[in-house]
Amino acid sequence: MHKRNMQWSDWCRILIRICAISCAVAVLGLVVPVILSVSGVIGNRALTGVIAVVLTTFVLLVTGLAVYTKFFVEIPREPMKPLERVVNEPMPKGFVEFKKRIYLTVCIRTLAVALAAGLLALTACVAIGKFGSVTVSRPTYILLPILTAVLAAVVMLIILRPSERHVARMLDTTFGMDEKVQTMLAFRNSKESMATLQREDADNRLQQLGLTALRHHSVWVCLCALILSAVMLGASALIPVTAGEATEAVDEPTGPVEQPFKLSEWQITAMENLIAEVRESDMEAAPKNAMVVELENLLTALRTTTTVTQMKTRVIAAIVRADEIAGNANSYDNISKLMEISTSAEVALLGEAIGTLDNPSYRTKLDEICAVLTNTDQASAFSTGVRQAVANTGVNETDALRLSLVALADAINAIAQETPTDWQDAMGDAFSAFYLASSEALDVQYANSETALKVRNKLMEIFGIDSSEIPKTGVPGGVGELPQQRPEQEGQHGAPGTGDTLYGSKDMIYYPDDNTHIEYGDKISEFYAKVQEQLQGNDYNEEMKEAIIKYFEALYGVKYPNDN
Amino acid sequence: MENAAKVKQFSESIAVIRRELKKDIVGKEEVVDCVLVAIIAGGNVLLEGVPGVGKTRLVRSLGKTLSLPFSRIQFTPDLMPSDVTGTNVIEKDENGKMNTVFRKGPIFASLVLADEINRATPKTQSAMLEVMQEHKITVANETYKLAEPFFVLATENPIEQDGTYPVPEAQMDRFMFELIMDFPNDDELFDIVKMTQVTMGESATAVINGEQILEMRALAAQVPVIDDVVRYAIRLVSGTHPEIENASDVAKKYIKNGASPRAAQALITAAKVRALINGNYNVGYEDINALAAPVLRHRIKINYNAVNERLRADDVVAMLIKETKK
């Protein structure tokens, strides 16, 4: 081989061919993989990229080699002979008729197999989408069967290849013609007399056989395959999917499954009891009413709540709201904090005494403050400090604690102005009056906090909410500062019921017979049996009986249970 | 059409020949047909069989039927080549002058029976080589062409091996067919005995001549054969060679030496004749398969594996046919 001299025209042709090749590369190497990827046939983008690169590289290599050898390397060739166009003589009639019949048979077989392949591919898609864990996109339902059918048709045509030579061979084999038809085909253009005789003889024999002699078993086999694949498709589409196996062809990923929630009878009873307890508490009227309303609204909302998440959201919101009600109603915390930062030590001490709320040494501290204020200056400073602290709290002017502090400040100031001879007595009287007034106010505020704490604990217990799920309210005077449970009950509370068990049945009780702690629910039936026995056997007060019965109704969540 | 008439005449001639030969030969239709095929195809035949099965009688009947000059050469160990081909002798002419005259040997005939060819020495056997292949004799630098058609039918006694000389492979290759005439069955023997009680001579009459045989030969040569069939015949012959790259399993296992290219030529030529005899205008695979054994059995050498397994050449050829793809 040797290199040829390139002409200007050669370079132009190269350029044109490169443009054509680029278009072919773009279509084959890029567009096709992209279409396959977008349509969802190829879900993996990395695979799509690999296919695109491989196809592109292949096309470029082949075309590049062709261009190089075509334009840069001259391969010596023999002079080309004039193209001899061979015109074949037409085949005899008998052969032509058989050929047409065989071509038709091949077409039917190809069509049947292609359809069967397409249906099988569709069956696979339906089955995978229905019973498998893989989601099948809608374009795949269309493209895959079509591509499969086309591929099957191409393969069938390649295999069957209904050329004249194959037809001749098929006829010889099928009818035992001893290669007569093949010879007839091979020597179709021969003018020799023996070849002519042979053609006539072969054609006569074919015509004697007739088209009906051609059996179409293979066609029926292909048609049966088509019917079978249709049946399989129908079966895969009609077979029901059980509840546990149902899958949906969705594109978006599904989130975690929501746990269902249904408000039980005992929870309703517990809520109603809680509401009654709040009503009967010593809370202030306004916050009490607000808390009752909040609890009633919660109960109403929980009757229509269907998921645990929703339930917890509503209950936690109610707890937070209860804290806020109590916090907004109480002023002691706000007042005490401002008084504690006062420059006057006595005012700070007074603020500390107020801030502890339930402080048994509250009176003692007041006496200490009273004992310190021995002269006019101290008294005036104390009065001024109290007034300033109260004024800076922003607490409502009708607040009882504020009023008591203002009254104390006025009384101390009056004493400071008048300087009576019984200074200590006057001081004592003023502080005594303050003690009575402030104690009453503080008692009410303590009741607010205590009730809010009870509401929090009860709601947590009834609905199984952990304290870590409750956000900090940050409300001054909220229940976060009160102990959550009394020391003597520590460690003896069981887990709350799940709604399907008896109220309190998971609580742990000490069972003396076994000298161990057991769940109350394990023994409640025993207790109830004994109570029944006593109620029936003895003459008890009707009111007492009714109370006992109501108690067990509350536990069981139903009306007075039958003997069984 | 002219050829159509010739084909018709061909078929009729064959039928007539068969009928005439039946007068002298009981059974052995396959052998008779193969001999006819060989004659029309222009080949030579080696007949193998025990004494008394009708080998010589077949040839003699054939000679009468075909109206061909017939000669018989009884091969003996002392037979000289000149006894076969002829020799120059010195004769005194009318004027008393001594001249050298060539006396033709018995080979100068159309149908030559070489009886018990394996009893002659290799030197004498080789005298047949040139005449069997080229149909001419060279004696003392003089070449004498034999008249067509020329046909050698040799016989061989497989029993008596003492004092015999195996036919050289080169000469064996000159025989188109090796036909085996088996001992007749009881029915055939009954017919033979009954027939020969009437007369021991041949009753066949002349029904065809040499010129007609040549016409039949020319007609048979025109029978078309497709390339696939030719390649099949070639694969059969190549399949007898264990030393080639794509040798058949049969050849590797049972054959020591394979057939020569003459076998392929013989297959095709004879298949054309057979096809025409059977009324076909083309050669088929069946024709090749039917003639494979007569063509190959004397051309291949089986090895000790075949001998150990008590296989004959025919068995090996049958296995080869089964293994060879069409």
Chai-1 contact restraints between the chains, C-beta under 6 A:
chainA,res_idxA,chainB,res_idxB,connection_type,confidence,min_distance_angstrom,max_distance_angstrom,comment,restraint_id
A,D178,B,G284,contact,1.0,0.0,6.0,A-B,restraint_1
A,D178,B,E286,contact,1.0,0.0,6.0,A-B,restraint_2
A,E179,B,G284,contact,1.0,0.0,6.0,A-B,restraint_3
A,K180,B,N282,contact,1.0,0.0,6.0,A-B,restraint_4
A,Q182,B,I226,contact,1.0,0.0,6.0,A-B,restraint_5
A,T183,B,P224,contact,1.0,0.0,6.0,A-B,restraint_6
A,T183,B,I226,contact,1.0,0.0,6.0,A-B,restraint_7
A,T183,B,N282,contact,1.0,0.0,6.0,A-B,restraint_8
A,A186,B,I226,contact,1.0,0.0,6.0,A-B,restraint_9
A,F187,B,P224,contact,1.0,0.0,6.0,A-B,restraint_10
A,S193,B,M1,contact,1.0,0.0,6.0,A-B,restraint_11
A,S193,B,N3,contact,1.0,0.0,6.0,A-B,restraint_12
A,M194,B,N3,contact,1.0,0.0,6.0,A-B,restraint_13
A,M194,B,Q222,contact,1.0,0.0,6.0,A-B,restraint_14
A,A195,B,P224,contact,1.0,0.0,6.0,A-B,restraint_15
A,L197,B,N3,contact,1.0,0.0,6.0,A-B,restraint_16
A,L197,B,A4,contact,1.0,0.0,6.0,A-B,restraint_17
A,L197,B,Y281,contact,1.0,0.0,6.0,A-B,restraint_18
A,Q198,B,P224,contact,1.0,0.0,6.0,A-B,restraint_19
A,Q198,B,Y281,contact,1.0,0.0,6.0,A-B,restraint_20
A,Q198,B,N282,contact,1.0,0.0,6.0,A-B,restraint_21
A,D201,B,Y281,contact,1.0,0.0,6.0,A-B,restraint_22
